[in-house]
């Protein structure tokens, strides 16, 4: 019933064709330039349904049983995350706005791996506080992106913890330019900086929806290069992260919920 209601709400939003829908369509067109206009519209409508499913699931997750969370989560190459946590290396997870990362975090928290995450500060303040409370209720240590987060995250990684960073859009204006689907975009330097500072492995995660749950696909990024300057290393590692994102988004674009500007050659 919840998903049927979410689809009804989503379809109403889609029909209004406001800024977010136009941006979603534009982003999909750059990911899938081979699509006809009809197929692009179908993808945009389905993508908005996927986005509304995220919201409908998000505020119900802390009411779900541990068994339900485990039964509705499927992970590909889970060892790439669990092995460094078990060996106390710490692990950095970078992911795009795809699927439901709160569901993924709840899964790892439920299996004994608490998550520290940097989250975007929302307005109004009351909504942001609700988000923090909700995320804390499922086991996430949430840090606002407006805080000086790097020292906190280094401390967590040195303690062998898991740090998760949504990293397909730069919010600091100090991001790294990357090639993303053949165009220039900016992505945050944070994941690469943390990998260089701590030696913790940096992996990427893509989350897509299944009929009954989510699938988490984990990929390795390039190892920190030898003989390069810090600036060069950050750029190389961030490009590797962007390449992983592009590969997985191309394979399942419908679950990439990007309603904001990504590429530098676009107007706001």
ZAMARGU-4260 file (C-alpha; in steps of 0.2 Angstrom, whole numbers, plus 5000, padded with zeros to 4 digits):
<rodrens>
0) 5000/5000/5000 | 5014/5012/5004 | 5023/5009/4987 | 5006/5012/4978 | 5004/5028/4987
5) 5022/5033/4984 | 5019/5030/4965 | 5003/5041/4965 | 5012/5055/4973 | 5027/5053/4962
10) 5017/5053/4946 | 5008/5069/4952 | 5025/5077/4955 | 5031/5071/4938 | 5016/5079/4929
15) 5020/5096/4936 | 5037/5096/4927 | 5045/5108/4939 | 5064/5111/4941 | 5068/5095/4949
20) 5060/5084/4936 | 5068/5094/4922 | 5085/5092/4930 | 5082/5073/4933 | 5078/5071/4914
25) 5093/5081/4909 | 5105/5071/4920 | 5097/5055/4913 | 5099/5061/4895 | 5118/5063/4898
30) 5120/5046/4906 | 5109/5038/4892 | 5111/5048/4876 | 5105/5034/4866 | 5088/5034/4872
35) 5073/5040/4862 | 5063/5054/4869 | 5049/5042/4873 | 5061/5031/4883 | 5069/5045/4891
40) 5052/5051/4898 | 5048/5033/4904 | 5065/5033/4913 | 5062/5050/4921 | 5045/5045/4927
45) 5052/5028/4934 | 5067/5037/4942 | 5055/5049/4951 | 5045/5034/4957 | 5062/5026/4964
50) 5065/5043/4972 | 5049/5043/4981 | 5051/5025/4986 | 5067/5031/4995 | 5057/5044/5005
55) 5043/5032/5009 | 5055/5018/5015 | 5067/5030/5025 | 5056/5035/5039 | 5049/5018/5041
60) 5066/5009/5043 | 5068/5012/5061 | 5051/5002/5064 | 5057/4987/5053 | 5064/4972/5063
65) 5082/4967/5061 | 5076/4951/5052 | 5067/4961/5039 | 5082/4972/5036 | 5093/4957/5034
70) 5081/4948/5023 | 5078/4963/5011 | 5097/4967/5008 | 5108/4958/4995 | 5127/4962/4994
75) 5139/4959/4980 | 5157/4957/4985 | 5153/4961/5004 | 5171/4955/5009 | 5178/4971/5001
80) 5170/4980/5016 | 5170/4967/5030 | 5188/4961/5028 | 5196/4978/5032 | 5184/4981/5046
85) 5188/4964/5054 | 5207/4968/5052 | 5204/4985/5061 | 5211/4995/5045 | 5195/5005/5044
90) 5186/5007/5028 | 5179/5022/5018 | 5164/5019/5007 | 5160/5032/4994 | 5143/5031/4986
95) 5131/5041/4974 | 5113/5047/4978 | 5106/5030/4973 | 5094/5018/4980 | 5092/5019/4999
100) 5108/5021/5008 | 5100/5022/5025 | 5093/5005/5021 | 5111/4999/5017 | 5118/5008/5033
105) 5104/4999/5044 | 5110/4983/5036 | 5128/4985/5041 | 5123/4992/5058 | 5112/4977/5061
110) 5127/4965/5057 | 5139/4973/5070 | 5147/4987/5059 | 5141/5004/5065 | 5143/5018/5052
115) 5149/5036/5053 | 5142/5047/5039 | 5143/5065/5034 | 5126/5072/5030 | 5120/5087/5021
120) 5113/5100/5033 | 5095/5103/5028 | 5084/5118/5031 | 5074/5121/5041 | 5084/5116/5057
125) 5069/5106/5064 | 5069/5095/5049 | 5088/5092/5050 | 5086/5088/5069 | 5073/5075/5064
130) 5085/5067/5051 | 5099/5066/5064 | 5087/5058/5077 | 5081/5046/5064 | 5098/5041/5058
135) 5104/5039/5076 | 5090/5027/5079 | 5096/5015/5066 | 5114/5016/5072 | 5122/5029/5061
140) 5134/5042/5069 | 5129/5057/5058 | 5140/5072/5056 | 5135/5088/5047 | 5145/5093/5032
145) 5146/5111/5039 | 5158/5104/5053 | 5176/5101/5052 | 5173/5083/5048 | 5190/5077/5042
150) 5199/5076/5059 | 5183/5067/5066 | 5183/5054/5051 | 5202/5051/5053 | 5200/5047/5071
155) 5186/5035/5067 | 5196/5026/5053 | 5211/5025/5064 | 5200/5016/5077 | 5195/5003/5063
160) 5178/5010/5059 | 5167/5012/5044 | 5165/5029/5036 | 5152/5032/5023 | 5152/5047/5011
165) 5139/5052/4998 | 5151/5058/4985 | 5143/5061/4968 | 5141/5080/4970 | 5153/5093/4978
170) 5145/5104/4991 | 5161/5113/4996 | 5166/5122/4980 | 5183/5114/4983 | 5180/5098/4974
175) 5190/5089/4961 | 5187/5090/4942 | 5183/5073/4935 | 5177/5066/4918 | 5160/5060/4921
180) 5151/5052/4906 | 5162/5062/4895 | 5159/5079/4903 | 5167/5089/4917 | 5160/5087/4934
185) 5166/5091/4952 | 5166/5078/4966 | 5172/5080/4984 | 5190/5077/4988 | 5186/5070/5005
190) 5186/5051/5001 | 5203/5052/4993 | 5211/5063/5006 | 5205/5051/5020 | 5212/5036/5010
195) 5229/5045/5009 | 5229/5051/5027 | 5224/5034/5035 | 5229/5020/5023 | 5211/5014/5025
200) 5204/5006/5009 | 5192/5017/4998 | 5178/5007/4990 | 5163/5012/4981 | 5145/5006/4983
205) 5130/5007/4972 | 5113/5003/4979 | 5099/4999/4968 | 5081/4994/4972 | 5074/4976/4969
210) 5056/4971/4970 | 5058/4967/4988 | 5073/4976/4995 | 5090/4983/4989 | 5105/4976/4981
215) 5122/4984/4986 | 5136/4982/4974 | 5154/4985/4980 | 5169/4990/4969 | 5187/4993/4973
220) 5195/5010/4968 | 5213/5012/4962 | 5226/5011/4976 | 5235/5027/4981 | 5248/5029/4967
225) 5267/5029/4971 | 5278/5043/4967 | 5264/5056/4964 | 5261/5072/4973 | 5246/5073/4985
230) 5237/5084/4973 | 5240/5072/4959 | 5235/5057/4970 | 5219/5065/4975 | 5214/5068/4957
235) 5218/5050/4952 | 5209/5042/4966 | 5194/5054/4964 | 5193/5050/4945 | 5193/5031/4949
240) 5179/5034/4961 | 5169/5043/4947 | 5173/5029/4935 | 5165/5017/4947 | 5150/5028/4949
245) 5148/5030/4930 | 5149/5011/4927 | 5135/5007/4940 | 5124/5022/4936 | 5124/5017/4917
250) 5119/4999/4922 | 5104/5005/4933 | 5101/5023/4930 | 5083/5023/4937 | 5089/5022/4954
255) 5101/5037/4953 | 5091/5051/4962 | 5100/5066/4956 | 5089/5081/4955 | 5103/5094/4956
260) 5116/5101/4944 | 5131/5090/4942 | 5141/5095/4926 | 5150/5112/4925 | 5144/5117/4908
265) 5126/5118/4914 | 5117/5133/4921 | 5111/5132/4939
</rodrens>
